[in-house]
Amino acid sequence: MNLDQVEPFLVALFGDRDLIRLPCPAWLQPPFARLIARLRAPGAKGRYAEIGGGSPLLRESAFQAAALRSALRAAGRTEPVKLCFRCASPRAEGMLKALKRDGIKKVIPVTLYPHDCRATTGSSLRELALETAKVGMELLPGVDHYATDPDYLDALEAPIRAALKDLPNATVIFSAHSLPVRQIEAGDPYEKEIHATRDALMARIGDIPGGYLLAYQSRTGPVRWLEPPLKSVLEAMGGKDVIVVPMSFVSEHIETLHELDIEYRHVADKAGIRAYRRVRTPGTDPAYIRCLTRRVLEILP
């Protein structure tokens, strides 16, 4: 995504009531979304400019799709592997029309959200179901979450252990994208899934001198969000080493490259944190690709 695409992306983001339910009637959300996008676009463009002039998410996700494709080919499968996004191009509508022209009749969704959440995975799958129905294709059950998959956990565990070798007394802070509390109260499983990943990693790594904490990032708006916020947690860690683990993200993008690497590093410096280390996201780590590949192969006939 380049700087010219930032405002349209924000319009799509704030206009999706599955992702963000603004405190207004549904019919008012689209015009409010356009207003919010217009107001937020300059600041967002500035942040994207600081990480190279745009988001690397498309490139990162394309690498993951290519790695999955190669792994499936090595397993003898020839099905096409395509990429689509919820709020940016390529969107499901165009991708599915192209597949339909190629004679494809069935689709297996593979989410890049490890944790089951109605606001992310749920929204994406609902759009995919709507668009497949429009073109007369069948949407099959897919890979919709894998919070405690052993290969996914391997991909998270390895960089944490590497960071602990350098900073053995550090506190490991698991950072997940926040979610409005009212969505959790309405039955969204996201928080339980985040806790499951955290607990599984703690059990694998075992006790460490600095201990473990869980915090949430990427809040927006005046509603009540999952707590504690990462900013508050970091502000209380003066004089210590910290290792931040972006637990709900599988690729590098604005929320890791800017929010964690720039904004929260500044918070850490101001708080007097001795060493601030942010571990990488899974990306195309072989263990993560094994997770996706194995789960796809279990679904394919």
C-alpha positions as CSV (number, residue, x, y, z in Angstrom):
1,M,0.0,0.0,0.0
2,N,1.4,3.4,-1.0
3,L,0.6,6.8,0.4
4,D,-2.2,7.4,-2.2
5,Q,-4.0,4.3,-1.0
6,V,-4.0,5.2,2.7
7,E,-7.2,7.2,2.8
8,P,-9.3,4.6,0.8
9,F,-7.9,1.9,3.1
10,L,-9.1,3.9,6.1
11,V,-12.5,4.4,4.6
12,A,-12.9,0.6,4.1
13,L,-11.5,0.0,7.6
14,F,-13.8,2.4,9.5
15,G,-16.7,1.5,7.3
16,D,-16.7,-2.2,8.2
17,R,-19.0,-2.7,11.2
18,D,-17.5,-6.2,11.8
19,L,-14.1,-4.6,12.3
20,I,-15.1,-1.3,14.0
21,R,-18.6,-0.7,15.2
22,L,-18.9,3.1,15.4
23,P,-21.5,4.4,18.0
24,C,-24.0,5.3,15.4
25,P,-26.7,3.6,13.3
26,A,-25.4,1.3,10.6
27,W,-26.6,3.6,7.8
28,L,-24.5,6.4,9.3
29,Q,-21.3,4.5,9.5
30,P,-20.2,4.9,5.8
31,P,-20.3,8.8,5.9
32,F,-18.7,8.8,9.4
33,A,-16.0,6.5,8.0
34,R,-15.2,8.9,5.2
35,L,-15.0,11.8,7.7
36,I,-12.7,9.8,10.0
37,A,-10.5,8.7,7.1
38,R,-10.1,12.3,5.9
39,L,-9.1,13.4,9.4
40,R,-6.8,10.5,10.1
41,A,-5.1,10.3,6.7
42,P,-2.4,13.0,7.1
43,G,-1.1,11.4,10.3
44,A,-1.3,7.9,8.9
45,K,0.6,9.0,5.8
46,G,3.3,10.5,8.0
47,R,3.7,7.2,9.8
48,Y,3.8,5.2,6.6
49,A,6.4,7.7,5.3
50,E,8.6,6.9,8.3
51,I,8.7,3.2,7.4
52,G,9.6,3.7,3.8
53,G,6.7,5.3,2.1
54,G,4.1,2.6,2.4
55,S,3.2,-0.7,4.0
56,P,5.2,-3.9,3.2
57,L,2.1,-6.0,4.0
58,L,1.3,-6.9,0.4
59,R,4.9,-8.0,-0.3
60,E,5.1,-9.9,3.0
61,S,1.8,-11.7,2.4
62,A,2.8,-12.5,-1.2
63,F,6.0,-14.1,0.1
64,Q,3.9,-16.2,2.5
65,A,1.5,-17.2,-0.2
66,A,4.4,-18.2,-2.5
67,A,6.0,-20.3,0.4
68,L,2.7,-22.1,0.9
69,R,2.3,-22.7,-2.8
70,S,5.8,-24.2,-3.0
71,A,5.2,-26.4,0.0
72,L,1.9,-27.7,-1.5
73,R,3.7,-28.3,-4.8
74,A,6.3,-30.3,-3.0
75,A,3.5,-32.4,-1.5
76,G,2.1,-33.1,-5.0
77,R,-0.8,-30.6,-5.0
78,T,-1.4,-28.4,-8.0
79,E,-4.2,-26.1,-6.7
80,P,-3.7,-22.4,-7.2
81,V,-2.9,-20.3,-4.2
82,K,-4.1,-16.7,-4.4
83,L,-4.0,-13.7,-2.1
84,C,-6.7,-11.3,-1.1
85,F,-7.2,-8.6,1.6
86,R,-10.3,-7.4,3.4
87,C,-9.7,-3.6,3.2
88,A,-7.1,-3.2,0.4
89,S,-6.3,-4.6,-3.0
90,P,-6.3,-7.3,-4.1
91,R,-9.9,-7.8,-2.9
92,A,-11.9,-11.0,-2.9
93,E,-14.3,-9.9,-5.7
94,G,-11.7,-9.5,-8.4
95,M,-9.7,-12.5,-7.3
96,L,-12.8,-14.8,-7.3
97,K,-13.9,-13.6,-10.8
98,A,-10.5,-14.5,-12.2
99,L,-10.6,-17.9,-10.6
100,K,-14.1,-18.5,-11.9
101,R,-12.8,-17.7,-15.5
102,D,-10.1,-20.3,-14.9
103,G,-12.7,-23.0,-14.1
104,I,-12.2,-23.1,-10.4
105,K,-15.4,-24.1,-8.5
106,K,-14.4,-24.4,-4.9
107,V,-12.4,-22.2,-2.5
108,I,-10.6,-23.1,0.7
109,P,-9.8,-20.0,2.8
110,V,-6.5,-19.8,4.7
111,T,-6.4,-16.9,7.2
112,L,-3.3,-15.1,8.2
113,Y,-5.0,-14.3,11.6
114,P,-3.8,-17.0,14.0
115,H,-6.6,-16.2,16.6
116,D,-10.3,-16.7,16.0
117,C,-11.9,-13.2,16.1
118,R,-15.3,-12.1,14.7
119,A,-13.8,-8.7,13.8
120,T,-10.9,-10.0,11.7
121,T,-11.3,-13.6,10.6
122,G,-15.1,-13.4,10.9
123,S,-15.3,-10.3,8.8
124,S,-13.0,-11.7,6.1
125,L,-14.9,-15.0,5.9
126,R,-18.2,-13.3,5.7
127,E,-17.0,-11.2,2.8
128,L,-15.6,-14.2,1.1
129,A,-18.8,-16.2,1.6
130,L,-20.8,-13.3,0.0
131,E,-18.5,-13.0,-3.0
132,T,-18.2,-16.7,-3.7
133,A,-22.0,-16.9,-3.7
134,K,-22.2,-14.0,-6.2
135,V,-20.0,-15.9,-8.7
136,G,-21.5,-19.3,-8.0
137,M,-18.5,-20.8,-6.3
138,E,-18.5,-23.0,-3.2
139,L,-16.7,-21.9,0.0
140,L,-15.4,-24.9,1.9
141,P,-14.4,-25.0,5.5
142,G,-10.8,-23.7,5.8
143,V,-7.9,-22.8,8.0
144,D,-9.6,-20.2,10.2
145,H,-7.4,-20.2,13.4
146,Y,-4.4,-22.0,14.9
147,A,-3.7,-20.3,18.2
148,T,-2.0,-23.3,19.7
149,D,-0.8,-25.2,16.6
150,P,2.6,-26.6,17.5
151,D,4.3,-25.4,14.3
152,Y,2.9,-21.9,14.8
153,L,4.2,-21.9,18.4
154,D,7.6,-23.1,17.1
155,A,7.7,-20.0,14.9
156,L,7.0,-17.8,17.9
157,E,9.2,-19.6,20.4
158,A,12.5,-19.6,18.4
159,P,13.0,-15.8,18.3
160,I,11.9,-15.4,21.9
161,R,14.6,-17.9,23.0
162,A,17.2,-16.2,20.8
163,A,16.4,-12.8,22.4
164,L,16.5,-14.4,25.9
165,K,20.1,-15.6,25.2
166,D,21.1,-11.9,24.7
167,L,18.9,-10.6,27.5
168,P,18.5,-13.4,30.0
169,N,16.9,-11.2,32.7
170,A,14.5,-9.5,30.5
171,T,10.7,-9.5,31.0
172,V,8.9,-11.0,28.0
173,I,5.9,-8.8,27.1
174,F,3.4,-10.5,24.7
175,S,1.7,-7.7,22.7
176,A,-1.6,-8.4,20.9
177,H,-3.9,-6.2,18.9
178,S,-6.6,-4.9,21.3
179,L,-10.3,-5.3,20.8
180,P,-13.3,-3.4,22.2
181,V,-14.4,-5.1,25.5
182,R,-18.1,-5.0,24.3
183,Q,-17.1,-7.4,21.5
184,I,-15.6,-9.8,24.0
185,E,-18.7,-9.5,26.2
186,A,-20.8,-10.4,23.2
187,G,-19.0,-13.7,22.9
188,D,-16.0,-13.1,20.7
189,P,-13.4,-15.8,21.4
190,Y,-10.4,-13.6,20.6
191,E,-9.2,-12.9,24.2
192,K,-9.4,-16.6,25.1
193,E,-7.3,-17.4,22.0
194,I,-4.7,-14.8,22.9
195,H,-4.5,-16.3,26.4
196,A,-4.1,-19.8,25.0
197,T,-1.1,-18.8,22.8
198,R,0.5,-17.0,25.7
199,D,0.0,-19.9,28.1
200,A,1.3,-22.4,25.6
201,L,4.5,-20.3,25.0
202,M,5.1,-19.8,28.7
203,A,4.8,-23.6,29.3
204,R,7.3,-24.3,26.5
205,I,9.9,-21.8,27.6
206,G,9.4,-22.2,31.3
207,D,10.1,-19.8,34.2
208,I,12.4,-16.9,33.4
209,P,14.0,-14.4,35.8
210,G,12.1,-11.4,34.3
211,G,8.8,-13.1,34.1
212,Y,6.0,-12.7,31.5
213,L,3.4,-10.0,30.9
214,L,0.5,-9.6,28.4
215,A,-0.4,-6.2,27.0
216,Y,-2.5,-4.8,24.1
217,Q,-1.7,-2.3,21.4
218,S,-3.4,-0.5,18.5
219,R,-6.4,0.9,20.3
220,T,-8.5,3.6,18.7
221,G,-11.5,5.6,19.7
222,P,-13.2,6.3,23.0
223,V,-14.7,2.9,23.8
224,R,-13.3,0.5,26.4
225,W,-10.6,-1.8,25.0
226,L,-8.8,-4.9,26.3
227,E,-6.3,-4.0,29.0
228,P,-3.6,-3.4,30.0
229,P,-2.4,-1.1,27.2
230,L,1.2,-1.7,26.2
231,K,2.1,2.0,26.8
232,S,1.2,1.7,30.5
233,V,3.1,-1.6,30.9
234,L,6.2,-0.1,29.4
235,E,6.1,3.0,31.5
236,A,6.3,0.8,34.6
237,M,9.4,-1.1,33.4
238,G,12.1,1.5,34.1
239,G,15.6,0.1,34.6
240,K,14.7,-3.3,33.2
241,D,15.2,-5.2,29.9
242,V,12.1,-6.0,27.9
243,I,11.5,-8.3,25.0
244,V,8.3,-7.5,23.1
245,V,6.6,-10.3,21.2
246,P,4.0,-9.2,18.6
247,M,1.8,-12.2,19.3
248,S,-1.2,-11.6,17.0
249,F,0.7,-10.5,13.9
250,V,2.3,-12.9,11.4
251,S,4.0,-10.3,9.1
252,E,5.7,-6.9,9.4
253,H,3.5,-3.9,8.8
254,I,2.6,-0.5,10.3
255,E,1.7,-2.0,13.7
256,T,5.1,-3.6,14.1
257,L,7.5,-1.4,12.1
258,H,6.1,1.9,13.4
259,E,3.9,1.3,16.4
260,L,6.3,-1.1,18.1
261,D,9.6,-0.1,16.6
262,I,9.3,3.7,16.7
263,E,6.4,4.8,18.9
264,Y,6.8,2.3,21.8
265,R,10.6,2.4,21.6
266,H,10.3,6.1,22.3
267,V,8.0,5.2,25.3
268,A,10.6,2.7,26.5
269,D,13.4,5.2,26.2
270,K,11.4,7.9,28.1
271,A,10.6,5.3,30.8
272,G,14.2,4.4,31.3
273,I,14.0,0.9,30.1
274,R,17.5,-0.5,29.8
275,A,17.2,-2.6,26.7
276,Y,14.1,-2.8,24.4
277,R,14.0,-5.7,22.0
278,R,11.2,-6.5,19.6
279,V,11.2,-10.0,18.1
280,R,10.3,-10.6,14.5
281,T,7.0,-11.9,13.3
282,P,6.7,-15.4,11.8
283,G,6.8,-14.2,8.2
284,T,8.0,-17.2,6.0
285,D,9.6,-19.0,9.0
286,P,9.6,-22.7,7.9
287,A,7.7,-23.7,11.0
288,Y,4.9,-21.2,10.3
289,I,4.6,-22.4,6.6
290,R,4.5,-26.0,7.9
291,C,1.5,-25.0,10.1
292,L,-0.4,-23.6,7.1
293,T,0.6,-26.4,4.8
294,R,-0.3,-29.2,7.1
295,R,-3.7,-27.7,7.8
296,V,-4.5,-27.2,4.2
297,L,-3.4,-30.7,3.3
298,E,-5.7,-32.0,6.0
299,I,-8.6,-30.3,4.3
300,L,-7.8,-31.1,0.6
301,P,-9.3,-34.4,-0.6
